[in-house]
Amino acid sequence: MKRRAFIVAMAAAAVAPQALAQKPMKIGVIGSGRIGSTLGGLWVKAGHEVMFSDRDPEQVKRALDGLGARARSGSVQEAAAFGDAILIAVPYMALPAIQQQVGETLKGKVVIDPNNPVASRDGEMGAQAREKGAGVSTAALLPGARIARAFNSWGYGVMAREANRPAPRMAIPVAADDPVALKVGVQLVNDAGFDAVAAGSLAASRAFDLGSSVSGRVLTAPEMRQALQLKP
């Protein structure tokens, strides 16, 4: 029964962007570097309220530049509390520190996960996460959070360039074990200016981990479904 309910929710989340709720969201950004500032800026321009945070105040200042009243700054704790959804965009080895700092606040919230384990940077933790699959590993590191895996296989420059292009838009896959996380993840991919492709569970998200066959490729939604061997 649970599996059937999840499949129904997956199908609902895969509908066209205009069919989703368009109510503006509050989004907390933890890590306002290239990925965090790029996605946060796209969400502000789509009408959402975004609070940027980073251990480097200069990163936050750069992220806020030119975004107007819907963008604001705060501490990591404030961003975690502020957001209906949270984007965490940090080096993978920083996730345990994020959990220690705001893990309780993240419980029950949708967390957008673009983070990639890199063994040369993240050591044994990174190597194990790559072997296990990044999405599943992130969920284990942030217990209680509703993880939606997305935006992880493309550099900020590609996403900034391709966002909101004329149709057909660039596709971004979204994976989640939680139907609410999937729905929110799909909405935020669409609102950032891409076509969301519901791509199954967190375990299945290994198919679009960094270094996969689709990593870095600019594909349309039908092309992405074909590449990931998903049903239309």
Secondary structure, DSSP 8 states (H G I E B T S, - for coil): -HHHHHHHHHHHHTS-GGGS-----EEEEE--SHHHHHHHHHHHHTT-EEEEE-SSHHHHHHHHTT--TTEEE--HHHHHHH-SEEEE-S-GGGHHHHHHHHHHHHTTSEEEE-----HHHHHHHHHHHHHH-HHHHHHHHSTTSEEEE-S-SS-HHHHHHHTT-SSS--EEEEEESSHHHHHHHHHHHHHTTSEEEE---TTGGGGGSTTSTTTT----HHHHHHHTT---
